[in-house]
Amino acid sequence: MKGFQIIADFHNCACDEALLQQVARLESVCLGACKHAGLTVVTQAFHQFGDSEHPGGATGAVVLAESHLAVHSWPELRAVTLDIYVCNVNQDNGERAKALYDMLYTAFQPGQVKTQTLRRGDLNQP
């Protein structure tokens, strides 16, 4: 199995505040980015925290035929966390994961980033 994971923390995001606060905006951006990256959405679940007067951020998970995207926003901190994982027996989807990451990076416009990447699935590698 060829697996690739990107875990990222975005801080000081300069995007429109609505993207951090409104679940509908977050869902639209995430689904559009998955499609743009050539990934296949199987299903998704998104949740709004707070209420319309006091939005408290949003969280979402997109199940992909290739694996998943999870995203969480904290508008009060102007922060977002991401978990992108792709895997496939026949091909390496690492470039698609990177394309998805790039689309989300562009959307959120973070001022500071902490990113970790992992190659997964090869039992012959330490």
Backbone bond lengths (Angstrom), bond angles and torsions (degrees), N, CA, C in turn:
res aa  C-N    CA-C-N  psi(-1)  N-CA   C-N-CA  omega(-1)  CA-C   N-CA-C  phi
1 M - - - 1.451 - - 1.529 108.43 -
2 K 1.305 116.49 135.29 1.455 122.17 178.48 1.527 107.99 -105.30
3 G 1.323 116.72 106.37 1.458 121.15 -178.49 1.511 111.89 -118.99
4 F 1.329 116.42 147.29 1.464 122.55 179.75 1.519 107.70 -143.70
5 Q 1.330 116.74 129.78 1.454 121.53 -177.43 1.515 110.17 -127.23
6 I 1.332 115.24 138.42 1.461 122.73 174.57 1.525 107.33 -122.20
7 I 1.311 115.59 123.42 1.460 122.21 176.24 1.522 106.05 -116.43
8 A 1.337 116.07 127.62 1.467 118.26 -174.78 1.521 112.05 -140.87
9 D 1.319 114.50 144.61 1.459 123.05 171.23 1.524 106.94 -115.72
10 F 1.319 115.89 121.62 1.464 122.27 177.06 1.529 108.19 -104.88
11 H 1.336 116.90 126.37 1.468 121.80 178.66 1.524 109.32 -121.80
12 N 1.320 115.70 157.17 1.467 123.11 179.54 1.526 111.10 53.45
13 C 1.326 116.31 48.37 1.464 121.26 -179.10 1.527 110.57 -67.37
14 A 1.324 115.83 129.26 1.466 122.12 -177.04 1.529 111.93 -96.04
15 C 1.320 118.14 8.26 1.468 121.69 -179.72 1.523 110.68 -68.68
16 D 1.321 115.30 169.29 1.454 121.51 173.53 1.533 108.70 -56.77
17 E 1.313 116.71 132.80 1.467 120.83 -176.56 1.529 112.57 -57.44
18 A 1.322 117.11 -28.96 1.467 120.75 179.82 1.529 111.64 -59.65
19 L 1.324 117.86 -32.84 1.456 120.88 179.17 1.525 110.80 -64.94
20 L 1.310 117.38 -32.68 1.455 121.64 178.58 1.531 112.04 -82.25
21 Q 1.327 117.27 -24.53 1.462 121.43 -173.17 1.525 114.72 -101.56
22 Q 1.305 118.89 -32.69 1.467 121.30 -169.07 1.522 111.24 -105.48
23 V 1.324 114.67 119.94 1.458 120.55 -176.84 1.529 111.86 -59.57
24 A 1.313 118.33 -36.23 1.470 120.60 -179.64 1.523 111.03 -63.51
25 R 1.324 116.82 -40.44 1.472 120.37 177.52 1.520 111.15 -66.32
26 L 1.340 116.21 -44.41 1.459 120.59 179.45 1.526 110.44 -60.81
27 E 1.309 116.73 -45.19 1.467 121.03 179.75 1.527 111.49 -61.30
28 S 1.316 116.44 -45.18 1.462 120.68 -179.49 1.530 111.68 -61.24
29 V 1.324 116.90 -45.00 1.460 121.01 -179.95 1.531 110.55 -64.69
30 C 1.319 117.06 -44.47 1.471 120.50 -178.06 1.524 111.62 -65.17
31 L 1.326 117.51 -45.95 1.464 120.28 -179.41 1.524 111.05 -66.52
32 G 1.327 117.00 -39.79 1.463 120.57 177.09 1.516 111.86 -63.84
33 A 1.331 117.14 -40.30 1.463 120.91 179.85 1.529 110.92 -67.25
34 C 1.319 116.99 -39.64 1.478 120.20 177.28 1.526 110.37 -61.06
35 K 1.325 115.50 -45.98 1.465 119.96 -179.76 1.526 110.66 -63.02
36 H 1.324 116.56 -45.55 1.463 121.81 -179.89 1.535 111.29 -59.83
37 A 1.337 116.46 -35.18 1.464 121.09 -178.84 1.529 112.42 -79.10
38 G 1.332 116.87 -2.99 1.463 120.23 178.65 1.516 113.32 81.01
39 L 1.336 116.35 23.08 1.462 121.36 178.94 1.523 109.62 -98.90
40 T 1.324 116.86 152.90 1.461 122.73 -173.41 1.525 110.55 -103.76
41 V 1.346 116.72 112.45 1.462 121.58 178.55 1.527 109.10 -76.60
42 V 1.340 115.08 127.18 1.459 121.63 177.15 1.524 109.71 -96.06
43 T 1.324 116.82 -48.10 1.456 123.04 176.31 1.520 108.54 -160.73
44 Q 1.325 116.94 170.68 1.453 120.64 179.19 1.515 109.95 -151.47
45 A 1.315 115.45 156.02 1.467 123.02 173.88 1.518 107.35 -140.69
46 F 1.327 116.14 127.47 1.457 122.00 178.45 1.521 108.38 -129.62
47 H 1.327 116.70 146.94 1.460 121.12 -177.36 1.524 110.17 -136.29
48 Q 1.327 115.65 135.55 1.462 122.83 176.81 1.523 108.96 -95.06
49 F 1.324 117.50 130.14 1.453 121.65 172.71 1.520 108.85 -96.87
50 G 1.334 117.03 156.26 1.455 121.50 -177.81 1.515 110.19 74.96
51 D 1.340 116.05 -151.91 1.459 121.45 178.09 1.521 108.97 -142.45
52 S 1.340 116.67 -176.51 1.465 119.64 -174.70 1.531 112.26 -64.10
53 E 1.319 117.79 -29.23 1.458 120.71 178.76 1.531 112.06 -82.30
54 H 1.309 116.54 -31.71 1.464 121.96 -177.77 1.525 110.03 -134.20
55 P 1.338 117.05 71.09 1.462 118.63 -179.85 1.525 110.97 -62.45
56 G 1.325 114.87 139.73 1.451 119.24 -176.25 1.508 113.73 -118.63
57 G 1.297 117.58 23.08 1.452 119.99 -178.97 1.512 111.51 99.99
58 A 1.310 114.93 -177.57 1.461 120.74 -176.51 1.515 109.15 -149.73
59 T 1.300 114.38 160.09 1.459 120.75 176.65 1.521 108.30 -138.05
60 G 1.297 115.79 150.46 1.458 118.19 -179.76 1.506 112.46 -153.89
61 A 1.325 114.39 153.08 1.458 121.67 174.77 1.517 107.86 -133.89
62 V 1.298 115.37 132.15 1.461 121.97 177.18 1.524 106.62 -117.79
63 V 1.323 115.33 118.16 1.458 119.95 175.86 1.522 106.71 -86.65
64 L 1.309 115.22 125.17 1.457 122.38 -178.24 1.523 109.56 -109.44
65 A 1.302 117.37 151.14 1.464 119.83 171.35 1.522 108.71 -57.51
66 E 1.327 116.62 -29.73 1.463 122.79 -179.28 1.530 112.28 -89.06
67 S 1.316 120.65 -12.09 1.469 127.76 172.23 1.522 111.54 149.28
68 H 1.379 120.49 -104.85 1.467 118.29 -175.03 1.542 113.60 -160.77
69 L 1.336 112.64 163.66 1.465 124.00 167.86 1.521 106.37 -130.94
70 A 1.322 117.39 130.95 1.458 122.35 171.58 1.526 107.50 -124.24
71 V 1.335 115.91 137.61 1.465 120.38 -177.48 1.528 108.81 -142.20
72 H 1.338 115.38 141.71 1.460 121.90 -179.09 1.525 108.11 -138.29
73 S 1.332 116.97 134.13 1.467 119.30 -179.47 1.530 111.24 -118.43
74 W 1.326 114.33 146.48 1.451 123.88 175.58 1.531 107.51 -128.09
75 P 1.335 117.48 89.43 1.474 119.04 -177.07 1.525 113.46 -61.18
76 E 1.338 117.09 -33.39 1.461 119.71 -179.56 1.524 111.83 -66.12
77 L 1.340 116.70 -21.12 1.461 121.87 177.20 1.525 112.47 -106.87
78 R 1.343 115.91 -4.27 1.465 122.71 -173.89 1.529 109.10 52.32
79 A 1.345 114.70 47.89 1.459 120.96 -175.01 1.531 111.29 -130.81
80 V 1.338 114.34 155.26 1.463 122.75 178.88 1.521 107.37 -143.74
81 T 1.331 116.47 142.04 1.454 120.12 170.60 1.523 108.45 -118.07
82 L 1.328 115.48 144.52 1.468 122.31 -177.72 1.524 110.23 -129.42
83 D 1.314 114.48 148.00 1.460 122.06 168.89 1.520 106.19 -136.83
84 I 1.304 116.00 112.59 1.466 122.58 179.27 1.517 107.16 -115.74
85 Y 1.319 116.44 124.00 1.464 119.86 178.00 1.517 108.75 -135.12
86 V 1.317 115.63 129.63 1.466 121.34 175.45 1.518 108.73 -129.54
87 C 1.309 115.43 145.41 1.464 119.91 177.34 1.524 109.11 -152.82
88 N 1.333 114.77 158.14 1.455 121.00 -179.68 1.521 107.89 -167.19
89 V 1.302 116.37 144.50 1.459 120.54 178.79 1.526 110.57 -75.07
90 N 1.335 116.63 -37.41 1.463 120.66 -171.24 1.523 115.49 -94.91
91 Q 1.316 118.12 -23.69 1.467 118.60 -175.87 1.520 110.46 -144.94
92 D 1.309 116.00 159.32 1.453 123.60 177.49 1.528 107.71 -91.21
93 N 1.325 116.93 115.41 1.467 121.58 179.21 1.529 112.18 -96.15
94 G 1.332 116.78 18.67 1.457 120.66 -179.30 1.515 113.77 -56.44
95 E 1.312 117.65 -38.76 1.471 120.37 179.34 1.521 111.50 -66.16
96 R 1.322 116.84 -33.89 1.473 120.19 176.26 1.525 110.70 -68.09
97 A 1.324 116.80 -39.77 1.470 120.23 176.38 1.530 110.00 -61.84
98 K 1.318 116.91 -42.71 1.467 121.24 178.79 1.530 110.83 -64.75
99 A 1.323 117.29 -38.67 1.474 120.81 177.67 1.523 110.49 -64.61
100 L 1.332 117.29 -41.25 1.465 121.02 177.16 1.525 109.86 -62.89
101 Y 1.313 116.97 -46.27 1.464 121.52 177.15 1.535 110.54 -56.32
102 D 1.322 117.42 -47.72 1.464 121.94 -178.85 1.525 111.75 -59.97
103 M 1.331 116.79 -40.84 1.469 120.56 178.80 1.531 110.43 -63.92
104 L 1.316 116.97 -43.29 1.466 120.68 -179.81 1.525 111.28 -70.44
105 Y 1.320 117.23 -37.00 1.461 121.18 175.11 1.532 109.58 -59.09
106 T 1.308 116.77 -46.12 1.465 121.44 179.66 1.524 110.95 -63.03
107 A 1.325 117.15 -39.97 1.467 121.10 -178.28 1.529 111.78 -67.60
108 F 1.323 117.72 -44.14 1.466 121.23 -175.12 1.525 113.64 -86.36
109 Q 1.321 118.54 -22.45 1.457 123.52 177.66 1.534 112.91 51.64
110 P 1.330 117.35 57.39 1.465 118.65 -178.24 1.523 112.72 -70.04
111 G 1.335 114.71 144.90 1.456 120.33 174.40 1.516 111.74 -85.26
112 Q 1.328 116.36 -28.03 1.461 122.28 177.37 1.524 108.28 -134.63
113 V 1.319 115.77 142.97 1.465 121.69 -176.53 1.515 110.22 -138.12
114 K 1.300 115.75 138.10 1.463 121.71 168.69 1.520 105.82 -124.27
115 T 1.328 116.75 120.76 1.469 121.54 -175.19 1.521 110.01 -129.82
116 Q 1.317 114.99 140.93 1.456 122.52 173.25 1.522 107.82 -127.79
117 T 1.322 116.98 141.48 1.457 120.76 175.49 1.523 109.03 -124.42
118 L 1.314 114.63 147.75 1.461 121.06 -179.64 1.513 109.73 -136.65
119 R 1.317 116.39 136.48 1.456 122.00 167.12 1.510 105.06 -91.85
120 R 1.329 117.20 130.94 1.454 120.20 -175.73 1.533 110.50 -131.11
121 G 1.321 114.66 159.80 1.447 120.25 169.25 1.510 117.06 98.06
122 D 1.322 118.54 -14.65 1.461 120.52 -179.67 1.516 108.66 -94.06
123 L 1.314 117.69 104.20 1.447 121.40 -176.59 1.524 113.02 -69.28
124 N 1.325 117.69 -11.75 1.461 121.84 179.05 1.524 112.96 -86.24
125 Q 1.324 116.56 -9.39 1.468 120.94 179.81 1.519 109.34 -96.41
126 P 1.326 118.53 143.74 1.473 120.84 178.26 1.515 111.51 -69.72
